[in-house]
Amino acid sequence: MPICCSGRGTIGRFAVSSPLIGLEVSGTIAAAGADVTNWAVEDTCVALLAGGGYAEYAVAPAGQVVPPPLGVELVAAAAVIEVAATVYSNVEMIGLADGETFPGARWRRRIGSFAIQYAKSVGAIVIATAGSDDKLDYCRSIGADHAISYRGDWPAAVREVAGDGVHMILDNMGAKYLTDHVQLLAVDGSLVIIGLQGGRSGTLDLATLMGKRGLITSNSLRARTIDEKAAICRGLVQHVWPLIADDTIKQPPLTVLPARGRCRSPRPPGIRRQHRQDHPLVAR
């Protein structure tokens, strides 16, 4: 898709934030702000957005626009940057270290597969959970040390392989697993909540948390400031893109579907609307 790159976060009256869905895109630069010197029209790129990725044009601050990872086709690259930024920023914030244990509960394919591989790249012991034999086999194939079905007593199974507890949990479920996750933490372990698929209100046993000197924190990538997102994007290019380029981190299978018709959305002044019948969508 065409991407308009601005150094100040806006192009004319078009703010970076958008009510439209879509937090990541790939494509070519359609226009750049007067103070943007590192991008030119027609350069290929991927961008981290605060919304609007499903529009015909996307607008992003220059610091949130980076080259695609080497070896990743441009359409597939649209499904990389948000997941990479989510996993990288949270793992680096906690400081997951070599030999520490890193599990996840009911990971979705993109977040889960990326988290498994990035955690392995820093030397962590990875415990993956999934709901079918095929998914468990896939987790093992990309580096999980242990793969456990969440359809059984998965907390007991995690305790069996991590007797001293786990050091970091990247949790997209929220309330549903709050009690189990706190009980699974190692001393000085961290629970990082990045989603609320299992609800927003739960019961927290403070005595258990205090006894473990545990940390509970949460993050929303979209809510971060422009400067914070720019720093994350620089970290991706420096630390994560090389892992994708050398196949340390492999991309999960993607299905590309045509979106029939045209997207009707505002466009920056002076930019002609591109009439296209098929817009590629990446199924995540």
DOTORKOL-676363 format. One record per residue (C-alpha): residue number from 1; x, y, z. Coordinates in steps of 0.25 Angstrom, whole numbers, plus 2048, in hexadecimal, padded with zeros to 3 digits. Last residue first. Layout:
BEGIN
<r n="NUM" x="X" y="Y" z="Z"/>
...
END
This chain:
BEGIN
<r n="284" x="7F5" y="7CA" z="829"/>
<r n="283" x="7EE" y="7CA" z="81C"/>
<r n="282" x="7F6" y="7D4" z="813"/>
<r n="281" x="7ED" y="7DC" z="80A"/>
<r n="280" x="7F1" y="7E0" z="7FC"/>
<r n="279" x="7E9" y="7EB" z="7F6"/>
<r n="278" x="7E2" y="7E7" z="7E8"/>
<r n="277" x="7DA" y="7F1" z="7DF"/>
<r n="276" x="7E4" y="7FC" z="7E0"/>
<r n="275" x="7E1" y="80B" z="7DD"/>
<r n="274" x="7ED" y="813" z="7E3"/>
<r n="273" x="7E8" y="820" z="7E9"/>
<r n="272" x="7F1" y="82C" z="7E4"/>
<r n="271" x="7F9" y="832" z="7EF"/>
<r n="270" x="7F9" y="841" z="7F0"/>
<r n="269" x="7F3" y="843" z="7FD"/>
<r n="268" x="7F4" y="836" z="805"/>
<r n="267" x="7E9" y="82B" z="803"/>
<r n="266" x="7DB" y="829" z="80A"/>
<r n="265" x="7D6" y="81B" z="809"/>
<r n="264" x="7CE" y="812" z="800"/>
<r n="263" x="7D4" y="805" z="7FF"/>
<r n="262" x="7D2" y="7FF" z="7F1"/>
<r n="261" x="7CC" y="7F2" z="7EC"/>
<r n="260" x="7CF" y="7E4" z="7F0"/>
<r n="259" x="7D9" y="7E1" z="7FB"/>
<r n="258" x="7E1" y="7D6" z="7F6"/>
<r n="257" x="7E6" y="7CB" z="800"/>
<r n="256" x="7F4" y="7C8" z="804"/>
<r n="255" x="7F6" y="7BC" z="80E"/>
<r n="254" x="802" y="7BC" z="817"/>
<r n="253" x="80A" y="7B1" z="81C"/>
<r n="252" x="813" y="7B5" z="828"/>
<r n="251" x="81F" y="7BD" z="826"/>
<r n="250" x="82C" y="7B7" z="82A"/>
<r n="249" x="835" y="7BE" z="835"/>
<r n="248" x="843" y="7B9" z="835"/>
<r n="247" x="842" y="7B9" z="826"/>
<r n="246" x="84E" y="7C2" z="823"/>
<r n="245" x="846" y="7CE" z="81E"/>
<r n="244" x="83B" y="7CC" z="829"/>
<r n="243" x="846" y="7CC" z="834"/>
<r n="242" x="84D" y="7D8" z="82D"/>
<r n="241" x="83F" y="7E0" z="82E"/>
<r n="240" x="83E" y="7DE" z="83D"/>
<r n="239" x="84A" y="7E5" z="843"/>
<r n="238" x="84D" y="7F2" z="83B"/>
<r n="237" x="841" y="7F3" z="833"/>
<r n="236" x="838" y="7EF" z="83E"/>
<r n="235" x="83F" y="7F8" z="848"/>
<r n="234" x="83D" y="804" z="83F"/>
<r n="233" x="82F" y="801" z="83E"/>
<r n="232" x="82E" y="800" z="84D"/>
<r n="231" x="834" y="80E" z="84E"/>
<r n="230" x="82B" y="814" z="844"/>
<r n="229" x="81F" y="80E" z="84C"/>
<r n="228" x="824" y="814" z="859"/>
<r n="227" x="825" y="822" z="852"/>
<r n="226" x="818" y="821" z="84C"/>
<r n="225" x="812" y="81E" z="859"/>
<r n="224" x="80C" y="810" z="85D"/>
<r n="223" x="7FD" y="80E" z="85D"/>
<r n="222" x="7FD" y="805" z="851"/>
<r n="221" x="808" y="7FC" z="857"/>
<r n="220" x="7FF" y="7F9" z="863"/>
<r n="219" x="806" y="7F4" z="86F"/>
<r n="218" x="804" y="7EE" z="87D"/>
<r n="217" x="80B" y="7EB" z="889"/>
<r n="216" x="80B" y="7E1" z="895"/>
<r n="215" x="818" y="7DF" z="89C"/>
<r n="214" x="81A" y="7D4" z="8A6"/>
<r n="213" x="822" y="7D5" z="8B3"/>
<r n="212" x="81E" y="7C6" z="8B4"/>
<r n="211" x="818" y="7C8" z="8C2"/>
<r n="210" x="812" y="7D5" z="8BE"/>
<r n="209" x="80A" y="7CF" z="8B2"/>
<r n="208" x="805" y="7C3" z="8BB"/>
<r n="207" x="801" y="7CD" z="8C6"/>
<r n="206" x="7FA" y="7D6" z="8BB"/>
<r n="205" x="7F1" y="7CB" z="8B6"/>
<r n="204" x="7EB" y="7D2" z="8AA"/>
<r n="203" x="7DD" y="7D0" z="8A6"/>
<r n="202" x="7D9" y="7D3" z="898"/>
<r n="201" x="7D2" y="7DE" z="88F"/>
<r n="200" x="7D6" y="7E1" z="881"/>
<r n="199" x="7D2" y="7D4" z="87A"/>
<r n="198" x="7D8" y="7C8" z="873"/>
<r n="197" x="7DC" y="7CF" z="866"/>
<r n="196" x="7E2" y="7DB" z="86E"/>
<r n="195" x="7EF" y="7DD" z="867"/>
<r n="194" x="7FE" y="7E1" z="86A"/>
<r n="193" x="7FF" y="7DD" z="879"/>
<r n="192" x="80E" y="7DC" z="87D"/>
<r n="191" x="80F" y="7D2" z="889"/>
<r n="190" x="81D" y="7D3" z="88F"/>
<r n="189" x="825" y="7CA" z="898"/>
<r n="188" x="82D" y="7CF" z="8A4"/>
<r n="187" x="82B" y="7C1" z="8AA"/>
<r n="186" x="826" y="7B8" z="8A0"/>
<r n="185" x="818" y="7BB" z="89B"/>
<r n="184" x="80E" y="7AF" z="899"/>
<r n="183" x="805" y="7B3" z="8A4"/>
<r n="182" x="803" y="7C1" z="89E"/>
<r n="181" x="800" y="7BB" z="890"/>
<r n="180" x="7F6" y="7B1" z="896"/>
<r n="179" x="7EE" y="7BD" z="89D"/>
<r n="178" x="7EE" y="7C6" z="891"/>
<r n="177" x="7EA" y="7BB" z="887"/>
<r n="176" x="7DC" y="7C0" z="883"/>
<r n="175" x="7DF" y="7CF" z="887"/>
<r n="174" x="7E9" y="7D2" z="87C"/>
<r n="173" x="7EA" y="7C9" z="870"/>
<r n="172" x="7F5" y="7CF" z="868"/>
<r n="171" x="800" y="7CB" z="872"/>
<r n="170" x="80F" y="7CC" z="870"/>
<r n="169" x="814" y="7C5" z="87C"/>
<r n="168" x="822" y="7C7" z="882"/>
<r n="167" x="82B" y="7C0" z="88C"/>
<r n="166" x="823" y="7B3" z="88D"/>
<r n="165" x="823" y="7AA" z="89A"/>
<r n="164" x="82D" y="7A2" z="8A2"/>
<r n="163" x="828" y="795" z="89D"/>
<r n="162" x="827" y="799" z="88E"/>
<r n="161" x="824" y="78C" z="887"/>
<r n="160" x="81A" y="787" z="891"/>
<r n="159" x="815" y="795" z="895"/>
<r n="158" x="811" y="796" z="886"/>
<r n="157" x="809" y="789" z="886"/>
<r n="156" x="802" y="78D" z="892"/>
<r n="155" x="7FE" y="79A" z="88C"/>
<r n="154" x="7FA" y="793" z="87F"/>
<r n="153" x="7EF" y="78A" z="886"/>
<r n="152" x="7EA" y="786" z="878"/>
<r n="151" x="7E5" y="78D" z="86C"/>
<r n="150" x="7F1" y="797" z="86D"/>
<r n="149" x="7F9" y="78C" z="866"/>
<r n="148" x="808" y="78D" z="86A"/>
<r n="147" x="814" y="78F" z="861"/>
<r n="146" x="822" y="78F" z="868"/>
<r n="145" x="82F" y="794" z="862"/>
<r n="144" x="828" y="79D" z="858"/>
<r n="143" x="832" y="79F" z="84C"/>
<r n="142" x="82A" y="7A1" z="83F"/>
<r n="141" x="827" y="792" z="83D"/>
<r n="140" x="822" y="790" z="84B"/>
<r n="139" x="818" y="79B" z="84A"/>
<r n="138" x="813" y="795" z="83C"/>
<r n="137" x="812" y="787" z="843"/>
<r n="136" x="809" y="78E" z="84E"/>
<r n="135" x="801" y="794" z="843"/>
<r n="134" x="7FF" y="787" z="83C"/>
<r n="133" x="7FB" y="780" z="849"/>
<r n="132" x="7F1" y="78A" z="84C"/>
<r n="131" x="7ED" y="794" z="856"/>
<r n="130" x="7FA" y="79C" z="859"/>
<r n="129" x="804" y="79F" z="864"/>
<r n="128" x="813" y="7A2" z="863"/>
<r n="127" x="81E" y="7A1" z="86D"/>
<r n="126" x="82B" y="7A8" z="869"/>
<r n="125" x="838" y="7A7" z="870"/>
<r n="124" x="83F" y="7B4" z="86D"/>
<r n="123" x="84C" y="7B6" z="866"/>
<r n="122" x="849" y="7C4" z="85F"/>
<r n="121" x="846" y="7BE" z="852"/>
<r n="120" x="83D" y="7B4" z="859"/>
<r n="119" x="834" y="7BF" z="85E"/>
<r n="118" x="834" y="7C5" z="850"/>
<r n="117" x="82F" y="7B8" z="84A"/>
<r n="116" x="824" y="7B5" z="854"/>
<r n="115" x="81F" y="7C3" z="854"/>
<r n="114" x="81E" y="7C3" z="844"/>
<r n="113" x="816" y="7B6" z="844"/>
<r n="112" x="80D" y="7BB" z="84F"/>
<r n="111" x="80A" y="7C9" z="84A"/>
<r n="110" x="807" y="7C4" z="83C"/>
<r n="109" x="800" y="7B7" z="840"/>
<r n="108" x="7F8" y="7BC" z="84B"/>
<r n="107" x="7FE" y="7B8" z="859"/>
<r n="106" x="7F5" y="7B0" z="862"/>
<r n="105" x="7FD" y="7B2" z="86E"/>
<r n="104" x="80C" y="7B6" z="86D"/>
<r n="103" x="818" y="7B0" z="874"/>
<r n="102" x="826" y="7B6" z="875"/>
<r n="101" x="830" y="7B0" z="87F"/>
<r n="100" x="83E" y="7B6" z="881"/>
<r n="99" x="84B" y="7B0" z="87C"/>
<r n="98" x="850" y="7BC" z="875"/>
<r n="97" x="849" y="7C8" z="879"/>
<r n="96" x="83B" y="7CF" z="877"/>
<r n="95" x="83D" y="7DE" z="87A"/>
<r n="94" x="82F" y="7E2" z="87E"/>
<r n="93" x="82F" y="7EE" z="874"/>
<r n="92" x="837" y="7E6" z="86A"/>
<r n="91" x="82D" y="7DB" z="86A"/>
<r n="90" x="821" y="7E5" z="869"/>
<r n="89" x="827" y="7EE" z="85E"/>
<r n="88" x="82B" y="7E2" z="855"/>
<r n="87" x="81E" y="7DA" z="856"/>
<r n="86" x="815" y="7E6" z="853"/>
<r n="85" x="81E" y="7EC" z="848"/>
<r n="84" x="820" y="7DF" z="841"/>
<r n="83" x="811" y="7DD" z="841"/>
<r n="82" x="80E" y="7EB" z="83C"/>
<r n="81" x="81A" y="7EA" z="831"/>
<r n="80" x="817" y="7DD" z="82B"/>
<r n="79" x="80A" y="7DB" z="824"/>
<r n="78" x="80C" y="7E6" z="819"/>
<r n="77" x="819" y="7DF" z="816"/>
<r n="76" x="811" y="7D4" z="80F"/>
<r n="75" x="80D" y="7DE" z="804"/>
<r n="74" x="81B" y="7E3" z="803"/>
<r n="73" x="822" y="7D5" z="802"/>
<r n="72" x="82B" y="7D2" z="80D"/>
<r n="71" x="83A" y="7CF" z="80A"/>
<r n="70" x="83F" y="7DC" z="811"/>
<r n="69" x="836" y="7E2" z="81B"/>
<r n="68" x="82E" y="7ED" z="815"/>
<r n="67" x="834" y="7FB" z="816"/>
<r n="66" x="82F" y="804" z="822"/>
<r n="65" x="824" y="80E" z="824"/>
<r n="64" x="820" y="811" z="833"/>
<r n="63" x="82B" y="81C" z="834"/>
<r n="62" x="825" y="823" z="828"/>
<r n="61" x="818" y="825" z="82E"/>
<r n="60" x="80D" y="81D" z="827"/>
<r n="59" x="802" y="81F" z="81E"/>
<r n="58" x="7FB" y="814" z="816"/>
<r n="57" x="7F4" y="815" z="809"/>
<r n="56" x="7E8" y="80C" z="804"/>
<r n="55" x="7E3" y="80A" z="812"/>
<r n="54" x="7E5" y="7FC" z="819"/>
<r n="53" x="7F2" y="801" z="820"/>
<r n="52" x="7EA" y="80D" z="827"/>
<r n="51" x="7EE" y="80B" z="835"/>
<r n="50" x="7FA" y="810" z="83E"/>
<r n="49" x="804" y="80A" z="834"/>
<r n="48" x="811" y="802" z="833"/>
<r n="47" x="816" y="803" z="824"/>
<r n="46" x="81C" y="7FA" z="81A"/>
<r n="45" x="825" y="7FF" z="80F"/>
<r n="44" x="827" y="800" z="800"/>
<r n="43" x="82D" y="80D" z="7FA"/>
<r n="42" x="823" y="812" z="7EF"/>
<r n="41" x="824" y="821" z="7F4"/>
<r n="40" x="831" y="823" z="7FC"/>
<r n="39" x="834" y="821" z="80B"/>
<r n="38" x="840" y="825" z="813"/>
<r n="37" x="83F" y="834" z="812"/>
<r n="36" x="831" y="836" z="819"/>
<r n="35" x="830" y="845" z="81C"/>
<r n="34" x="827" y="849" z="810"/>
<r n="33" x="81E" y="83E" z="813"/>
<r n="32" x="81E" y="831" z="80A"/>
<r n="31" x="814" y="82C" z="800"/>
<r n="30" x="810" y="81F" z="7F9"/>
<r n="29" x="81A" y="816" z="800"/>
<r n="28" x="818" y="808" z="7FC"/>
<r n="27" x="811" y="7FC" z="803"/>
<r n="26" x="810" y="7F5" z="810"/>
<r n="25" x="806" y="7F8" z="81B"/>
<r n="24" x="804" y="7F6" z="82A"/>
<r n="23" x="7FA" y="7FB" z="835"/>
<r n="22" x="7ED" y="7F9" z="82C"/>
<r n="21" x="7DF" y="7FE" z="830"/>
<r n="20" x="7D9" y="80B" z="82D"/>
<r n="19" x="7D7" y="816" z="838"/>
<r n="18" x="7E5" y="81C" z="834"/>
<r n="17" x="7F1" y="821" z="83B"/>
<r n="16" x="7FC" y="827" z="832"/>
<r n="15" x="7F4" y="834" z="830"/>
<r n="14" x="7F0" y="838" z="822"/>
<r n="13" x="7EE" y="847" z="821"/>
<r n="12" x="7FB" y="84A" z="81A"/>
<r n="11" x="804" y="83E" z="81B"/>
<r n="10" x="805" y="83A" z="82A"/>
<r n="9" x="80E" y="833" z="833"/>
<r n="8" x="819" y="83E" z="833"/>
<r n="7" x="823" y="837" z="82A"/>
<r n="6" x="818" y="832" z="820"/>
<r n="5" x="818" y="826" z="817"/>
<r n="4" x="80C" y="823" z="80E"/>
<r n="3" x="80B" y="814" z="80B"/>
<r n="2" x="805" y="80E" z="7FE"/>
<r n="1" x="800" y="800" z="800"/>
END
